[in-house]
Amino acid sequence: MLILTSDTGLGHRSAANAIAHAMEELHPFEVNSTIVNPVFDQPSPAFLRKTQKDYDKNVTKNQDFYRFSYEISDSRWAASMVESTMVLALYRGLSHIFADIKPDVILNTNLLFNAPMGSVLRACHSDIPFYTVVTDMGDVHSIWFNSQPDGFFVASEDVKAKGETCCIPSEKIKITGIPVDPSFDAARHNQKLERQALGMDSTLPTFLFVGSPRIFGITEYLKELEKASFPFQVVVIAGGNEALFNEVSGRKWNFPIHVRDFVRDMPTWMACADVLVTKAGGLIISEGLAAGLPIILIDHLPGQEDGNVRFVLDNQAGFCINSKDQFLPIIQSWLADDRNLLRQVSSNAVRIGHPHAALDIAETLWQASLQKTPVLEPVL
């Protein structure tokens, strides 16, 4: 299995890793999964390498321009122009990847790779099944829905409807949820034991803050918690944001706090939490929902992540706030009345979470590789 991914943020690679892990769990002795970033793992134009390398910095500093460029290019006509450029830029590298790996099935997790990978397959007259995972929940860009893939795995009815407006047949779009590592499933964890193993209090309400290089203001929300009159504990995972890690770990707080820079066992930390506080990335939201966590969103990209915010709000699985003054009242309301409201929001998160999405996608890919024809099971 060849999985194409990118490193614009963490979401695309997280989805790729999740499906590879799911395939290993389902078919450990029958499948070899290779994850490739064609921009960095093969020679590619300098502008592509720079764009991907500087993604976090660019979208943070130029959000108005990012929204403008996102919206003006969000049509099939405009997307086709971008696709032509990507075919020219990546065709040779993807041809080498395809020839070296000789895959039985291909999965793509980035919107820019559909057209060039499809062009390689068409040039080879190949019938290798080719599928794409769409890694946002609502307002997804038209370029995701190129006609080349045999099928698409999407998060919601809204994303499926967008695909249909881009002339993708309904039967080629399967609603699975965004794939997360199967170990995010709350049913696989014992919260009390795992809190104890990590040196945490097994009884206190626990708030998990997950940062990234493009999230700012987490420290201000933590300061708001110092005003709280109830006991609790906090976990902060900086997600590679060195400034955040140094600032939080270098300050004394009046509540128990566990600070990490970057972790590889995020499912365990989410299993220990009662509330997730983070940005509106499709993957981190999907991981939180799979773990059954109420979510407070404190940052989101214009355009691309607006739909993710609406997905959480419309399903009453959390809040999106733009002021630190809103933060503590939400927490207090969730914990009041013996946490009744918190349990209700958590139940909503469980309802729309898809902890088994990666397993479902992996099995579809396995079946497609055996039949060498596109296979999409109907949604039950």
C-alpha positions as CSV (number, residue, x, y, z in Angstrom):
1,M,0.0,0.0,0.0
2,L,1.3,3.4,-1.0
3,I,0.1,6.3,1.1
4,L,0.8,9.9,-0.2
5,T,0.9,12.6,2.5
6,S,2.3,16.0,3.2
7,D,3.6,18.0,6.2
8,T,1.5,21.1,6.0
9,G,0.6,21.0,9.6
10,L,0.3,17.6,11.3
11,G,-3.1,16.5,10.0
12,H,-2.3,14.9,6.7
13,R,0.5,12.7,8.1
14,S,-1.6,11.8,11.2
15,A,-4.3,10.5,8.8
16,A,-1.7,8.5,6.8
17,N,-0.2,7.0,10.0
18,A,-3.6,6.1,11.3
19,I,-4.5,4.1,8.2
20,A,-1.1,2.4,8.2
21,H,-1.6,1.4,11.8
22,A,-5.1,0.2,11.1
23,M,-3.9,-1.9,8.2
24,E,-1.2,-3.4,10.4
25,E,-3.8,-4.2,13.0
26,L,-6.1,-5.9,10.5
27,H,-3.6,-7.6,8.2
28,P,-0.3,-7.6,10.0
29,F,1.4,-10.3,7.9
30,E,-0.1,-9.4,4.5
31,V,0.4,-5.7,3.9
32,N,3.4,-3.5,3.7
33,S,2.5,0.2,4.0
34,T,4.8,2.9,2.7
35,I,4.1,6.5,3.5
36,V,5.6,9.1,1.1
37,N,5.7,12.9,1.0
38,P,6.4,13.4,-2.8
39,V,7.4,17.0,-2.2
40,F,10.3,16.1,0.1
41,D,11.0,12.4,-0.7
42,Q,11.7,13.1,-4.4
43,P,13.2,16.1,-6.2
44,S,10.5,18.8,-6.6
45,P,10.3,22.5,-7.4
46,A,11.8,24.8,-4.8
47,F,8.5,26.8,-4.5
48,L,6.6,23.6,-3.4
49,R,9.3,22.7,-0.8
50,K,9.3,26.2,0.6
51,T,5.5,26.5,0.7
52,Q,5.2,23.3,2.6
53,K,8.1,24.1,5.0
54,D,6.8,27.5,5.8
55,Y,3.1,26.6,5.9
56,D,2.5,27.3,9.6
57,K,4.4,30.6,9.5
58,N,2.6,31.8,6.3
59,V,-1.0,31.0,7.4
60,T,-0.4,32.6,10.8
61,K,1.0,35.8,9.5
62,N,-1.1,36.3,6.4
63,Q,-4.6,35.1,7.4
64,D,-6.5,37.7,5.4
65,F,-4.6,36.8,2.3
66,Y,-5.0,33.1,3.1
67,R,-8.8,33.5,3.3
68,F,-8.9,35.5,0.1
69,S,-6.8,33.0,-1.9
70,Y,-8.7,30.1,-0.5
71,E,-12.1,31.5,-1.4
72,I,-11.1,32.8,-4.9
73,S,-9.7,29.4,-5.9
74,D,-12.6,27.4,-4.5
75,S,-14.2,26.3,-7.7
76,R,-13.6,23.4,-10.1
77,W,-12.5,25.9,-12.8
78,A,-9.8,27.5,-10.6
79,A,-8.9,24.1,-9.1
80,S,-8.1,22.7,-12.6
81,M,-5.5,25.4,-13.1
82,V,-3.8,24.5,-9.8
83,E,-4.0,20.8,-10.8
84,S,-2.2,21.5,-14.1
85,T,0.6,23.1,-12.2
86,M,0.9,20.3,-9.7
87,V,1.0,17.7,-12.5
88,L,3.9,19.5,-14.1
89,A,5.6,19.8,-10.7
90,L,5.2,16.3,-9.3
91,Y,4.7,14.0,-12.3
92,R,8.3,12.8,-12.5
93,G,8.7,12.3,-8.8
94,L,5.5,10.4,-8.5
95,S,6.4,8.2,-11.5
96,H,9.6,7.2,-9.7
97,I,7.7,6.5,-6.5
98,F,5.1,4.4,-8.3
99,A,7.8,2.4,-10.2
100,D,9.9,1.8,-7.0
101,I,7.0,0.7,-4.8
102,K,4.8,-1.1,-7.3
103,P,1.7,-0.7,-5.1
104,D,-1.4,-2.8,-5.2
105,V,-3.5,0.1,-3.8
106,I,-2.8,3.8,-3.4
107,L,-4.3,6.2,-0.8
108,N,-3.9,10.0,-0.9
109,T,-4.3,12.3,2.1
110,N,-3.5,15.7,0.5
111,L,-5.7,17.6,-1.9
112,L,-2.8,18.6,-4.2
113,F,-1.7,15.1,-5.1
114,N,-4.9,13.8,-6.8
115,A,-4.3,15.1,-10.2
116,P,-0.5,14.2,-10.5
117,M,-1.0,10.7,-9.1
118,G,-4.0,10.2,-11.4
119,S,-1.9,11.3,-14.4
120,V,0.8,8.8,-13.6
121,L,-1.8,6.0,-13.4
122,R,-3.4,7.0,-16.6
123,A,-0.1,7.2,-18.4
124,C,0.7,3.7,-17.2
125,H,-2.8,2.4,-18.2
126,S,-2.9,1.1,-14.6
127,D,-5.9,-0.3,-12.9
128,I,-4.4,0.1,-9.4
129,P,-7.2,1.3,-7.0
130,F,-6.6,4.9,-6.0
131,Y,-8.5,6.5,-3.1
132,T,-8.4,9.8,-1.3
133,V,-9.2,10.8,2.3
134,V,-10.5,14.3,2.8
135,T,-9.1,15.7,6.0
136,D,-11.6,18.5,6.9
137,M,-15.2,18.3,8.1
138,G,-17.2,21.0,6.4
139,D,-16.0,23.7,4.0
140,V,-13.5,21.7,2.0
141,H,-11.8,23.1,-1.1
142,S,-13.0,22.0,-4.5
143,I,-9.5,20.8,-5.4
144,W,-10.1,17.8,-3.1
145,F,-12.6,16.4,-5.6
146,N,-10.6,15.7,-8.7
147,S,-12.1,13.0,-11.0
148,Q,-9.0,10.8,-10.9
149,P,-9.5,8.8,-7.6
150,D,-11.7,5.8,-7.7
151,G,-13.3,6.8,-4.4
152,F,-13.3,9.4,-1.5
153,F,-13.5,8.9,2.2
154,V,-15.1,11.9,3.9
155,A,-16.2,13.2,7.3
156,S,-19.7,14.4,6.9
157,E,-22.8,14.8,4.7
158,D,-21.7,18.4,4.0
159,V,-18.4,17.2,2.6
160,K,-20.2,14.6,0.5
161,A,-22.5,17.2,-0.8
162,K,-19.5,19.4,-1.8
163,G,-18.1,16.4,-3.7
164,E,-21.3,15.9,-5.6
165,T,-21.4,19.6,-6.6
166,C,-17.9,19.0,-8.1
167,C,-19.4,16.2,-10.2
168,I,-18.2,13.3,-8.2
169,P,-20.9,10.5,-8.3
170,S,-22.5,9.9,-4.9
171,E,-21.5,6.2,-5.0
172,K,-17.9,7.1,-5.1
173,I,-18.1,9.1,-1.8
174,K,-18.2,7.2,1.5
175,I,-18.8,8.8,4.9
176,T,-16.4,7.3,7.3
177,G,-15.2,10.1,9.4
178,I,-11.6,11.4,9.3
179,P,-9.3,8.5,10.1
180,V,-7.6,8.6,13.5
181,D,-5.4,5.9,15.1
182,P,-7.7,3.2,16.4
183,S,-6.2,3.6,19.9
184,F,-8.0,6.9,20.3
185,D,-11.2,4.8,21.0
186,A,-12.1,5.5,24.6
187,A,-13.3,1.9,25.0
188,R,-9.7,0.8,24.8
189,H,-8.7,2.7,27.8
190,N,-9.0,2.7,31.6
191,Q,-8.9,6.4,32.6
192,K,-8.2,5.8,36.2
193,L,-5.3,3.5,35.7
194,E,-3.7,5.5,32.9
195,R,-3.9,8.7,35.0
196,Q,-2.1,6.9,37.8
197,A,0.5,5.6,35.4
198,L,1.3,9.2,34.2
199,G,1.5,10.5,37.8
200,M,-1.8,12.3,37.7
201,D,-4.6,12.5,40.2
202,S,-7.2,9.9,39.2
203,T,-10.2,11.9,40.5
204,L,-9.7,15.6,39.4
205,P,-11.3,17.1,36.4
206,T,-8.6,17.2,33.7
207,F,-8.2,19.8,31.0
208,L,-6.0,18.9,28.0
209,F,-4.5,21.8,26.0
210,V,-3.0,20.8,22.7
211,G,-0.9,23.4,20.9
212,S,1.0,23.7,17.7
213,P,3.4,26.2,16.1
214,R,0.5,28.3,14.9
215,I,-1.6,28.5,18.1
216,F,-1.2,31.5,20.3
217,G,-2.7,32.6,23.6
218,I,-2.9,29.3,25.4
219,T,-1.0,30.8,28.4
220,E,-3.8,33.4,28.7
221,Y,-6.4,30.7,29.0
222,L,-4.3,29.0,31.6
223,K,-4.2,32.2,33.6
224,E,-8.0,32.3,33.6
225,L,-8.0,28.9,35.2
226,E,-6.1,30.4,38.2
227,K,-9.3,32.2,39.0
228,A,-11.3,29.0,39.4
229,S,-12.7,28.0,42.8
230,F,-12.8,24.3,42.2
231,P,-10.0,21.7,42.1
232,F,-8.7,20.5,38.7
233,Q,-5.5,19.5,36.9
234,V,-4.1,20.5,33.5
235,V,-2.1,18.9,30.8
236,V,-0.4,21.1,28.2
237,I,1.1,19.5,25.1
238,A,2.9,22.2,23.1
239,G,2.9,20.2,19.9
240,G,6.3,21.5,18.8
241,N,5.6,25.1,19.9
242,E,8.9,25.8,21.7
243,A,7.9,29.2,22.9
244,L,4.7,27.8,24.5
245,F,6.5,24.9,26.1
246,N,9.2,27.2,27.7
247,E,6.6,29.8,28.8
248,V,4.3,27.3,30.5
249,S,6.9,25.0,32.0
250,G,8.9,28.0,33.3
251,R,6.0,29.5,35.2
252,K,4.6,28.5,38.6
253,W,0.9,27.8,38.6
254,N,-1.6,27.4,41.4
255,F,-3.0,24.1,40.1
256,P,-1.4,20.8,39.2
257,I,0.0,20.9,35.7
258,H,1.8,18.4,33.4
259,V,3.7,20.0,30.5
260,R,5.1,18.1,27.5
261,D,6.6,19.5,24.2
262,F,5.7,16.7,21.8
263,V,4.3,13.3,22.6
264,R,3.9,10.1,20.6
265,D,1.2,8.6,22.9
266,M,-1.6,11.2,22.4
267,P,-4.3,8.6,22.7
268,T,-3.2,7.9,26.2
269,W,-3.2,11.6,27.2
270,M,-6.7,12.1,25.6
271,A,-7.9,9.1,27.6
272,C,-6.8,10.9,30.7
273,A,-8.7,14.1,29.9
274,D,-12.2,15.4,30.5
275,V,-12.0,18.4,28.1
276,L,-9.9,19.2,25.1
277,V,-8.8,22.7,24.4
278,T,-7.2,23.2,20.9
279,K,-7.4,24.6,17.4
280,A,-9.9,23.7,14.8
281,G,-7.8,21.3,12.7
282,G,-9.7,18.4,11.2
283,L,-7.5,15.8,12.7
284,I,-7.2,17.0,16.2
285,I,-10.9,17.5,16.4
286,S,-11.5,14.0,15.0
287,E,-9.1,12.6,17.6
288,G,-10.9,14.4,20.4
289,L,-14.3,13.3,19.2
290,A,-13.1,9.7,18.8
291,A,-12.0,9.9,22.5
292,G,-15.4,11.3,23.5
293,L,-14.0,14.6,24.6
294,P,-16.0,17.9,24.8
295,I,-13.9,20.4,22.8
296,I,-13.2,24.1,23.3
297,L,-11.8,25.6,20.1
298,I,-9.6,28.7,20.7
299,D,-8.1,29.2,17.2
300,H,-9.0,28.3,13.6
301,L,-7.8,29.1,10.0
302,P,-10.2,31.3,8.0
303,G,-11.9,29.4,5.1
304,Q,-10.4,26.0,5.5
305,E,-11.3,25.4,9.2
306,D,-14.6,27.3,9.3
307,G,-16.5,24.1,8.5
308,N,-14.7,22.2,11.2
309,V,-15.9,24.8,13.7
310,R,-19.5,24.6,12.5
311,F,-19.4,20.8,12.6
312,V,-18.5,20.9,16.4
313,L,-21.1,23.6,17.1
314,D,-23.9,22.2,15.1
315,N,-23.6,18.9,16.9
316,Q,-23.2,20.5,20.3
317,A,-19.9,18.8,21.0
318,G,-18.2,21.9,22.2
319,F,-17.7,25.7,21.8
320,C,-15.5,28.0,19.7
321,I,-14.4,31.1,21.7
322,N,-12.5,34.2,20.7
323,S,-12.0,35.7,24.1
324,K,-10.4,34.4,27.3
325,D,-13.3,35.9,29.2
326,Q,-15.6,33.2,27.7
327,F,-13.4,30.3,28.8
328,L,-13.9,29.9,32.6
329,P,-17.7,30.3,32.5
330,I,-18.0,27.5,30.0
331,I,-15.8,25.2,32.1
332,Q,-17.9,26.1,35.2
333,S,-21.2,25.4,33.5
334,W,-19.9,22.0,32.3
335,L,-18.8,21.0,35.8
336,A,-21.9,22.2,37.6
337,D,-24.7,19.9,38.8
338,D,-22.4,16.9,39.2
339,R,-21.0,17.3,35.6
340,N,-24.4,16.7,34.0
341,L,-23.8,19.1,31.1
342,L,-20.2,17.8,30.6
343,R,-21.6,14.3,30.3
344,Q,-24.2,15.5,27.8
345,V,-21.6,17.2,25.6
346,S,-19.3,14.2,25.9
347,S,-22.2,12.0,24.7
348,N,-22.6,14.3,21.6
349,A,-18.9,13.9,20.9
350,V,-19.2,10.1,21.1
351,R,-22.2,10.2,18.7
352,I,-20.3,12.0,16.0
353,G,-16.8,10.6,16.6
354,H,-15.5,7.9,14.4
355,P,-12.9,5.9,16.3
356,H,-13.1,3.1,13.8
357,A,-12.8,5.2,10.6
358,A,-9.2,4.1,10.0
359,L,-10.1,0.5,10.3
360,D,-13.1,0.9,7.9
361,I,-10.9,2.6,5.4
362,A,-8.1,0.1,5.7
363,E,-10.5,-2.8,5.1
364,T,-12.0,-1.1,2.1
365,L,-8.5,-0.6,0.7
366,W,-7.6,-4.2,1.4
367,Q,-10.7,-5.5,-0.4
368,A,-10.0,-3.2,-3.4
369,S,-6.4,-4.4,-3.6
370,L,-7.7,-8.0,-3.9
371,Q,-10.2,-7.2,-6.5
372,K,-8.2,-4.6,-8.4
373,T,-11.4,-2.7,-9.0
374,P,-12.8,0.2,-7.0
375,V,-14.9,-0.9,-4.0
376,L,-16.9,1.3,-1.8
377,E,-19.2,-0.3,0.7
378,P,-22.6,1.4,1.2
379,V,-22.9,3.4,4.4
380,L,-25.0,1.6,7.0
